[in-house]
Amino acid sequence: MAIQPPSNGLVTENAKQYFQGSQGFRAAAAGGGQTFPTDFDTDLILGSSTSWNPTDVNYSLNNFKVYTSPTGIAGSWSEWITQLQVTNGKTITLTAAPVANAYVVVQLKILDGGKYGNTEADKAYGQTVEDNYGSYQYVTLNDVVSNFLVGYVGQYKLLQDAKRSDIIFFTKRAMQEFSYDTLKSIKSAELTVPASLTLVLPQDMVNYVKMSFIDELGVKRPIYPANNLTISPYYTQAQDSAGIPTQDNFGNDLEGTSITQERWHTANDSFINGNFANDFTNDMWAYNWGELGGFIGGAYGQMYGMEGQYAQTNGWFNMNEREGKVSFSSNLVDRLIVLEYISDGLAYDLDSRIPKLAEEAVYAYVLHALISVRINQPEYIVKRLQKEKSAKLRNAKIRLSNIKLDEIVQVMRGKSKWIKN
């Protein structure tokens, strides 16, 4: 029989490992110290040497659970809560002996708990498996650094030598720069607006993209920035009767609550957007409601009219830079909000991944950066690498723009629709 060469494929997990996050084994007839080598793309994490015990404080840090069954039949699985060890993030060793010839399953944590465990408390709830979904479209930062050392550094190459730390630095800089307008770095957070009408900004937020509230149908309704409507003052000094800011015993200004923000949170939005109730008697302030022909409201808009930018009922938001919060108009209390924002791609380990469609652009960026900061480099080489970097970045933007002809056609189906009043 011919010997099959080893596979060079990049997909290493089978379907069960990828979709369910589980891998099964068969225990030996008897004896403790049995090892089970897993080959998940995700390393196994044991919070501490004793966190196999559900009563251990670090138990929740584990990203997997182990189950055993004498038969392998659904409903017969029980969580292994006896001592175990993890070696190199891959191999599990059961210190005690399982039932002879028992079935053993390693289950990564998954949102629905997975297939194993007899009770809800036994199931492996978490998000380890989902974090791996779609990961093939990315390459990790460590892989990019290693690949760069192999492909761009060495004898007879532009870079005879380079420190790994330098390459890591410029790779991170590339990720940050690309995240702002090239990479898929837009995140979204689902939040509920509390009675205070303020929410703390996400920890890894660099800038916001869009703010919306979700209506009863699940439809996204855009919320608009307040712009010139209001402001969140950066300083709110307490003043004495003469208007002079007051200080504490250490000479620092005393700060009070913002009266501007308080008025904004208690404002009647109808005075701004013109969406009045049927009772007009109390709504004569902003839009010049007056008496004409014996009834209230006949002169609506004759003096000032309606501002188009404010003629919407979805609400407004404004950024409170001093407190690191976002403030909402009063009609958005208890609303479900979705905040779309940009991160720099380096906030969490999971973010430190680069789309394969932009991988070549990152290499070009790092190569140009390393050459440009070295002394005695020919200017024509620096210029050539700069042009190459720009060209590959442009290609990456086109690849990642994700333009689909069918989606354009779907939008254009309504191009001949008449706009009616």
C-alpha positions as CSV (number, residue, x, y, z in Angstrom):
1,M,0.0,0.0,0.0
2,A,1.3,3.4,-0.9
3,I,2.2,5.7,1.9
4,Q,0.1,8.8,2.0
5,P,2.0,12.1,2.4
6,P,1.1,14.2,5.5
7,S,-1.6,16.7,4.9
8,N,-0.6,20.4,4.5
9,G,-4.1,21.6,4.9
10,L,-4.7,24.6,7.2
11,V,-8.1,23.3,8.5
12,T,-7.2,21.0,11.5
13,E,-10.5,20.6,13.3
14,N,-13.1,18.1,12.2
15,A,-16.8,19.1,11.9
16,K,-17.6,18.0,15.4
17,Q,-14.8,20.0,16.9
18,Y,-15.6,23.1,15.0
19,F,-19.4,23.2,15.2
20,Q,-20.0,21.5,18.6
21,G,-16.6,22.2,20.3
22,S,-16.3,18.6,21.5
23,Q,-13.9,15.7,21.0
24,G,-14.5,12.2,22.2
25,F,-12.1,9.4,23.4
26,R,-12.4,5.9,24.9
27,A,-10.7,5.3,28.2
28,A,-8.5,2.3,28.9
29,A,-9.8,-0.7,30.7
30,A,-8.5,0.4,34.1
31,G,-6.0,2.6,35.8
32,G,-5.5,6.3,36.6
33,G,-3.2,8.8,34.9
34,Q,-4.8,8.3,31.5
35,T,-4.0,11.0,29.0
36,F,-6.3,12.3,26.2
37,P,-4.5,14.5,23.5
38,T,-6.9,17.0,22.0
39,D,-6.3,18.9,18.8
40,F,-8.6,21.9,19.0
41,D,-7.5,25.1,17.4
42,T,-8.3,26.7,20.8
43,D,-6.0,25.9,23.7
44,L,-7.6,24.4,26.8
45,I,-7.5,26.7,29.8
46,L,-7.6,25.4,33.4
47,G,-8.0,28.4,35.8
48,S,-5.7,26.8,38.4
49,S,-4.4,23.5,39.4
50,T,-7.5,22.9,41.5
51,S,-10.1,24.5,39.4
52,W,-11.4,21.2,38.1
53,N,-13.4,21.3,41.3
54,P,-16.8,23.2,40.9
55,T,-16.4,24.7,44.4
56,D,-13.0,26.3,43.5
57,V,-13.0,30.1,43.0
58,N,-11.3,29.7,39.7
59,Y,-13.7,27.1,38.3
60,S,-15.4,29.7,36.1
61,L,-12.1,30.5,34.4
62,N,-12.0,27.1,32.7
63,N,-13.0,27.2,29.1
64,F,-13.9,23.5,28.9
65,K,-15.6,20.6,30.8
66,V,-14.9,16.9,30.7
67,Y,-17.7,14.4,30.7
68,T,-17.7,10.6,31.1
69,S,-20.3,7.9,30.3
70,P,-20.3,4.1,30.7
71,T,-22.4,3.7,27.5
72,G,-22.0,6.9,25.4
73,I,-25.8,7.2,25.2
74,A,-27.5,10.6,25.4
75,G,-28.6,11.4,28.9
76,S,-25.9,9.2,30.5
77,W,-23.1,11.8,30.6
78,S,-21.9,13.2,33.9
79,E,-19.3,15.9,34.5
80,W,-15.9,14.8,35.6
81,I,-15.2,16.6,38.9
82,T,-12.2,14.6,40.0
83,Q,-8.7,15.8,39.7
84,L,-7.3,16.4,36.2
85,Q,-4.4,18.3,34.6
86,V,-3.8,20.1,31.3
87,T,-0.4,20.0,29.6
88,N,0.6,22.5,26.9
89,G,-3.1,23.6,26.4
90,K,-3.8,20.3,24.6
91,T,-3.4,17.1,26.6
92,I,-5.8,16.3,29.5
93,T,-4.7,13.8,32.2
94,L,-7.3,12.2,34.4
95,T,-5.5,11.5,37.7
96,A,-8.1,9.1,38.9
97,A,-9.4,6.1,36.9
98,P,-12.7,6.5,35.1
99,V,-15.1,3.6,34.7
100,A,-13.5,0.8,32.7
101,N,-13.8,1.4,28.9
102,A,-15.7,4.6,29.6
103,Y,-16.5,7.1,27.0
104,V,-14.7,10.5,27.6
105,V,-15.7,13.8,26.0
106,V,-13.9,17.1,26.2
107,Q,-16.4,19.9,25.6
108,L,-15.4,23.5,25.0
109,K,-17.8,26.0,26.5
110,I,-20.6,27.0,24.1
111,L,-23.6,29.4,24.3
112,D,-26.2,26.7,24.5
113,G,-24.2,24.5,26.9
114,G,-23.4,21.7,24.4
115,K,-24.8,18.2,24.1
116,Y,-23.4,16.8,27.3
117,G,-24.4,16.9,31.0
118,N,-27.5,15.6,32.6
119,T,-28.6,18.9,34.2
120,E,-28.5,22.5,33.2
121,A,-25.9,23.1,36.0
122,D,-23.7,20.4,34.3
123,K,-23.7,21.9,30.8
124,A,-20.7,23.9,29.6
125,Y,-22.1,27.3,29.2
126,G,-19.8,30.0,27.7
127,Q,-18.6,31.4,24.4
128,T,-15.4,29.6,23.7
129,V,-16.7,27.7,20.7
130,E,-18.5,30.8,19.1
131,D,-15.2,32.8,19.4
132,N,-13.7,30.3,17.0
133,Y,-16.4,30.5,14.4
134,G,-15.3,32.3,11.3
135,S,-11.7,32.3,12.5
136,Y,-10.3,30.9,9.2
137,Q,-10.7,34.2,7.5
138,Y,-8.2,35.7,10.0
139,V,-4.5,35.3,10.7
140,T,-3.2,36.0,14.2
141,L,-0.7,38.7,15.0
142,N,1.8,36.1,16.1
143,D,1.5,34.3,12.8
144,V,2.0,37.6,10.9
145,V,5.2,38.3,12.8
146,S,6.5,34.8,12.3
147,N,5.7,34.9,8.6
148,F,7.3,38.3,8.2
149,L,10.6,37.0,9.7
150,V,10.5,34.1,7.3
151,G,9.7,36.0,4.2
152,Y,11.3,39.4,4.6
153,V,14.2,39.0,6.9
154,G,17.5,37.3,6.1
155,Q,20.5,37.1,3.8
156,Y,20.1,38.6,0.3
157,K,16.9,40.4,1.4
158,L,16.2,44.1,2.1
159,L,16.2,43.4,5.8
160,Q,19.4,41.5,6.7
161,D,18.2,41.3,10.3
162,A,15.3,42.7,12.4
163,K,14.3,42.4,16.0
164,R,11.1,40.6,16.7
165,S,10.1,43.3,19.1
166,D,10.4,45.9,16.3
167,I,8.3,43.8,14.0
168,I,5.6,43.4,16.7
169,F,5.6,47.1,17.3
170,F,5.0,48.1,13.7
171,T,2.5,45.2,13.2
172,K,0.4,46.6,16.0
173,R,0.7,50.1,14.5
174,A,-0.5,48.7,11.2
175,M,-3.5,47.1,12.9
176,Q,-4.4,50.3,14.6
177,E,-4.1,52.4,11.4
178,F,-6.0,49.9,9.3
179,S,-8.7,49.5,11.9
180,Y,-9.9,53.1,11.4
181,D,-10.9,52.8,7.8
182,T,-9.8,49.4,6.3
183,L,-10.3,46.4,8.6
184,K,-13.6,45.1,9.8
185,S,-13.2,46.8,13.2
186,I,-16.7,48.1,13.7
187,K,-18.2,46.6,16.9
188,S,-21.7,47.0,18.3
189,A,-23.0,47.0,21.8
190,E,-26.7,46.4,22.8
191,L,-27.6,48.5,25.9
192,T,-30.7,49.7,27.6
193,V,-31.0,53.4,28.4
194,P,-31.5,53.8,32.2
195,A,-33.5,56.5,34.0
196,S,-30.4,58.6,34.2
197,L,-30.4,58.9,30.4
198,T,-26.6,58.3,30.3
199,L,-24.5,55.2,29.4
200,V,-20.8,54.5,29.9
201,L,-18.9,54.3,26.7
202,P,-17.4,50.8,25.8
203,Q,-13.9,50.3,27.2
204,D,-12.3,49.8,23.8
205,M,-14.1,52.5,21.9
206,V,-12.1,54.9,19.7
207,N,-15.0,56.7,18.0
208,Y,-18.6,56.0,17.4
209,V,-20.0,55.1,13.9
210,K,-23.8,55.1,14.5
211,M,-26.4,55.1,17.2
212,S,-29.8,53.5,16.9
213,F,-32.7,52.3,19.0
214,I,-34.5,49.0,18.3
215,D,-38.3,49.2,18.0
216,E,-40.8,46.5,18.9
217,L,-40.3,44.8,15.5
218,G,-36.6,44.6,15.9
219,V,-36.0,47.3,13.3
220,K,-33.1,49.7,13.7
221,R,-34.1,53.3,14.1
222,P,-31.3,55.9,13.7
223,I,-30.7,58.3,16.6
224,Y,-29.0,61.6,15.6
225,P,-26.2,63.6,17.3
226,A,-27.5,66.6,19.2
227,N,-24.9,68.9,17.4
228,N,-26.0,72.4,18.2
229,L,-29.0,71.5,20.2
230,T,-27.2,71.0,23.5
231,I,-23.8,70.3,25.0
232,S,-22.2,68.4,27.9
233,P,-20.0,71.0,29.6
234,Y,-16.5,69.8,30.4
235,Y,-16.3,71.9,33.6
236,T,-19.1,72.5,36.0
237,Q,-17.5,74.7,38.7
238,A,-19.5,75.6,41.8
239,Q,-19.7,79.4,42.1
240,D,-20.3,81.8,44.9
241,S,-22.8,84.7,44.8
242,A,-20.4,86.8,42.8
243,G,-20.0,84.2,40.1
244,I,-16.4,83.3,41.2
245,P,-15.6,79.5,41.1
246,T,-15.1,78.1,44.6
247,Q,-12.2,75.9,45.7
248,D,-11.7,73.2,48.3
249,N,-9.1,73.2,51.1
250,F,-6.5,72.0,48.6
251,G,-7.1,74.8,46.1
252,N,-8.9,72.7,43.5
253,D,-12.1,73.9,41.9
254,L,-15.3,72.4,43.3
255,E,-17.4,70.6,40.7
256,G,-21.2,70.4,40.7
257,T,-23.7,68.7,38.5
258,S,-24.4,70.0,35.0
259,I,-27.5,72.2,34.9
260,T,-27.4,72.1,31.1
261,Q,-27.6,68.3,31.1
262,E,-30.3,68.2,33.7
263,R,-32.5,70.5,31.6
264,W,-31.8,68.4,28.5
265,H,-32.8,65.2,30.3
266,T,-36.1,66.7,31.5
267,A,-37.0,68.6,28.3
268,N,-40.2,68.0,26.4
269,D,-38.9,66.8,22.9
270,S,-42.1,68.0,21.3
271,F,-40.9,71.6,21.7
272,I,-37.9,70.6,19.5
273,N,-39.3,68.2,16.9
274,G,-42.8,69.7,16.6
275,N,-44.5,66.4,17.3
276,F,-47.3,67.9,19.5
277,A,-50.1,66.1,21.3
278,N,-53.8,66.8,20.5
279,D,-53.9,69.3,23.4
280,F,-52.2,72.3,21.9
281,T,-52.7,74.7,24.9
282,N,-49.4,74.0,26.5
283,D,-47.4,73.7,23.2
284,M,-47.3,77.3,22.1
285,W,-43.6,78.0,22.9
286,A,-41.3,77.0,20.2
287,Y,-43.5,76.8,17.1
288,N,-45.7,79.9,17.6
289,W,-49.0,78.3,18.0
290,G,-51.6,81.1,17.9
291,E,-55.3,81.7,17.6
292,L,-56.7,82.0,14.1
293,G,-60.3,81.6,13.0
294,G,-61.5,80.8,16.6
295,F,-59.4,77.7,17.2
296,I,-56.0,77.0,18.7
297,G,-53.2,76.2,16.4
298,G,-54.3,77.9,13.2
299,A,-51.1,79.9,12.8
300,Y,-48.8,76.9,13.2
301,G,-45.3,77.7,11.8
302,Q,-46.2,81.1,10.4
303,M,-43.4,82.8,12.3
304,Y,-40.5,80.4,12.6
305,G,-41.4,77.2,10.6
306,M,-39.9,73.8,11.3
307,E,-36.2,73.0,11.2
308,G,-35.7,70.0,9.0
309,Q,-32.7,68.6,11.0
310,Y,-34.8,68.5,14.1
311,A,-38.1,67.2,12.5
312,Q,-37.7,63.6,13.7
313,T,-39.0,61.7,16.7
314,N,-36.3,59.1,17.1
315,G,-34.3,61.2,19.6
316,W,-30.8,62.6,20.0
317,F,-27.6,61.8,21.8
318,N,-24.4,63.7,22.6
319,M,-21.0,62.6,23.9
320,N,-20.0,63.6,27.4
321,E,-16.2,63.6,27.0
322,R,-15.5,64.6,30.6
323,E,-17.3,61.7,32.2
324,G,-16.7,59.2,29.3
325,K,-20.5,58.7,28.8
326,V,-23.1,59.2,26.1
327,S,-26.2,61.2,27.0
328,F,-29.7,60.7,25.5
329,S,-32.8,62.8,25.1
330,S,-35.7,62.2,27.4
331,N,-37.8,60.2,24.9
332,L,-35.3,57.4,24.9
333,V,-35.6,56.3,28.5
334,D,-35.8,52.5,28.7
335,R,-35.2,52.1,25.0
336,L,-33.0,49.3,23.6
337,I,-29.9,51.0,22.1
338,V,-27.3,49.6,19.7
339,L,-24.1,51.6,19.6
340,E,-21.8,50.9,16.6
341,Y,-18.3,52.0,17.2
342,I,-14.7,51.7,16.0
343,S,-12.0,49.9,18.1
344,D,-8.3,49.9,17.3
345,G,-8.1,46.1,17.0
346,L,-5.7,45.7,20.0
347,A,-8.0,45.9,23.0
348,Y,-8.5,42.1,23.5
349,D,-6.7,39.0,22.4
350,L,-9.5,38.1,20.1
351,D,-9.1,41.4,18.4
352,S,-5.5,40.7,17.6
353,R,-6.3,39.1,14.3
354,I,-5.9,40.4,10.8
355,P,-8.2,39.5,7.8
356,K,-6.3,37.4,5.3
357,L,-7.4,39.7,2.6
358,A,-5.3,42.5,4.2
359,E,-2.4,40.3,5.2
360,E,-0.1,41.4,2.3
361,A,-0.9,45.1,3.1
362,V,0.3,44.6,6.6
363,Y,3.6,43.1,5.4
364,A,4.1,46.0,3.1
365,Y,3.4,48.5,5.9
366,V,5.8,46.8,8.3
367,L,8.6,46.5,5.7
368,H,8.3,50.2,4.8
369,A,8.2,51.2,8.4
370,L,11.3,49.2,9.3
371,I,13.3,50.4,6.3
372,S,12.3,54.1,6.7
373,V,13.6,54.4,10.3
374,R,17.0,52.9,9.5
375,I,19.9,55.2,8.7
376,N,21.8,55.2,5.4
377,Q,18.9,53.7,3.4
378,P,18.7,54.7,-0.3
379,E,15.8,57.1,-0.7
380,Y,14.6,55.4,-3.9
381,I,14.1,52.2,-1.9
382,V,12.1,54.0,0.8
383,K,9.9,55.7,-1.9
384,R,9.4,52.4,-3.7
385,L,8.3,50.7,-0.5
386,Q,6.0,53.6,0.3
387,K,4.3,53.3,-3.1
388,E,4.0,49.5,-2.6
389,K,2.5,50.0,0.8
390,S,-0.1,52.5,-0.6
391,A,-1.0,50.2,-3.5
392,K,-1.5,47.1,-1.3
393,L,-3.5,49.1,1.2
394,R,-5.8,50.2,-1.6
395,N,-6.2,46.6,-2.7
396,A,-7.0,45.6,0.8
397,K,-9.8,48.2,1.0
398,I,-11.3,47.0,-2.2
399,R,-11.2,43.4,-1.1
400,L,-12.7,44.2,2.3
401,S,-15.4,46.6,1.0
402,N,-17.5,43.5,0.5
403,I,-19.5,44.9,-2.4
404,K,-22.1,42.4,-3.7
405,L,-23.8,43.0,-7.1
406,D,-27.0,41.3,-5.9
407,E,-27.3,43.7,-2.9
408,I,-26.9,46.7,-5.2
409,V,-29.5,45.3,-7.6
410,Q,-31.9,44.8,-4.6
411,V,-31.5,48.4,-3.5
412,M,-32.0,49.7,-7.1
413,R,-35.3,47.9,-7.6
414,G,-37.0,50.9,-6.1
415,K,-35.2,53.5,-8.3
416,S,-38.4,54.1,-10.4
417,K,-40.7,54.5,-7.4
418,W,-42.4,57.8,-7.3
419,I,-42.0,59.9,-4.2
420,K,-45.4,61.0,-3.1
421,N,-46.4,63.6,-0.5
